[in-house]
Amino acid sequence: MKHLEDFNVIVEQKVAWGEMDALSHVNNAVYFRYFETARIEYFDQIEIFKMFDLREVGPVLKETSCQYRRPVTFPDTLLVGAQVTSISKYEFEMTYKIVSKTNGHLTTQGKATIVLFDFKTMKKMEVPEVLIDRMKAIDCL
């Protein structure tokens, strides 16, 4: 699909009527849930939830942003792509793109910086090499 050629993790997301706002398009906050859905699919593929006891260590959003390019309305089905674009010692960055299946337009782009957080020490931890290898296998970093 155009705009998502570089994305190996893509989820299909139906737009729900209840996601519309008073101006008859998807409410701006809903896009972060769409990003989350794609991010969780990505995490499933790299098996991050199997690596850690999530009561002790887990991925946490450090920062997130969204750029709205075109409004989305009901009914539509969206393709939401997620990919890791950079990895450092303590964090990794993901980018997202959302494309309308109805018209093929790129509607939204986003970014997120994610850290692995140790809930016992209340500190971020290094991204394990095995996790980096899994991300590189999906995104050819």
Secondary structure, 3 states (H helix, E strand, C coil): CCCCCCCCEEEEEECCHHHECCCCCECCCHHHHHHHHHHHHHHHHCCHHHHCCCCCEEEEEEEEEEEECCCCCCCCEEEEEEEEEEECCCEEEEEEEEEECCCCCEEEEEEEEEEEEECCCCEEECCCHHHHHHHHHHHCC
